[in-house]
Amino acid sequence: MSESIRQRVVVSGLVQGVGFRYWTVQEATRIGVSGDVTNRADGTVLAHVEGAADDVDRLVNWFRAGGAPSARVDSVEVTDEPPVGASSFDIV
């Protein structure tokens, strides 16, 4: 089993009010990563994604590809963080 990593991901564009967090939870669950996703006051969405490196990369690439069907992603900023042992993926 590969070592767990964690990344902080800030997604900007038309990502609030389009079901983006719901779709993120669905995709994260399908991929098998843990973490959380939340809307921020500045209009961006913040996600913390934890799991095997390849799986975390898959969700980050999903963000970069546009994420939710009705969203428009303009940028994705990724920062490494230490894993915290998240066991589910939730909207916060």
C-alpha positions in Angstrom: 0.0 0.0 0.0 1.4 3.4 -0.9 2.0 6.1 1.6 -0.8 8.6 2.3 -0.4 12.2 1.2 -2.6 15.3 1.8 -3.1 18.3 -0.4 -4.9 21.6 0.1 -6.7 22.6 -3.1 -8.2 26.0 -3.9 -10.5 26.0 -6.9 -11.6 29.3 -8.5 -14.1 30.1 -11.2 -17.8 29.4 -11.3 -17.6 26.8 -8.5 -20.3 27.9 -6.0 -24.0 27.4 -6.5 -23.5 24.7 -9.1 -23.4 21.6 -6.9 -19.6 21.6 -7.0 -19.2 20.4 -3.4 -21.7 17.6 -3.9 -20.0 16.5 -7.1 -16.6 16.7 -5.3 -17.8 14.3 -2.6 -19.2 11.9 -5.2 -16.0 11.9 -7.2 -13.7 11.6 -4.1 -15.8 8.7 -2.8 -15.6 7.0 -6.2 -11.8 7.5 -6.3 -11.4 6.5 -2.7 -9.8 9.6 -1.1 -10.7 11.3 2.2 -10.9 14.9 3.2 -13.3 17.8 3.0 -14.7 20.5 0.8 -16.1 23.9 1.6 -17.2 27.2 0.0 -15.1 30.2 0.9 -16.3 33.8 1.3 -14.2 34.9 -1.7 -16.1 32.6 -4.1 -13.5 29.9 -4.3 -13.9 26.3 -3.1 -11.3 24.8 -0.7 -10.7 21.1 -0.5 -8.4 19.0 1.6 -7.6 15.7 -0.2 -5.9 12.8 1.5 -5.0 9.3 0.3 -2.6 7.4 -2.0 -0.6 9.8 -4.2 -2.1 8.5 -7.4 -5.6 8.8 -6.1 -5.1 12.4 -4.8 -3.7 13.3 -8.2 -6.8 11.8 -9.9 -9.1 14.1 -7.9 -6.8 17.2 -8.5 -6.9 16.4 -12.2 -10.7 16.1 -12.0 -10.7 19.7 -10.5 -8.5 20.9 -13.3 -10.7 19.3 -16.0 -13.7 21.3 -14.7 -15.1 19.2 -11.9 -18.9 19.4 -11.7 -20.8 19.4 -15.0 -22.1 23.0 -14.7 -18.9 24.5 -13.2 -16.3 26.5 -14.8 -12.8 26.1 -13.3 -10.4 29.0 -13.9 -7.6 27.9 -11.7 -6.5 25.2 -9.2 -3.9 25.9 -6.6 -2.3 22.9 -4.8 -0.3 23.0 -1.6 1.1 19.9 0.2 0.1 19.4 3.8 0.9 16.7 6.4 -1.7 13.9 6.4 -4.1 14.0 9.4 -5.7 10.5 9.0 -9.0 11.6 7.5 -11.4 8.7 7.1 -14.2 10.1 5.0 -14.9 12.9 2.5 -17.3 15.5 3.8 -18.8 18.9 3.0 -18.0 21.4 5.8 
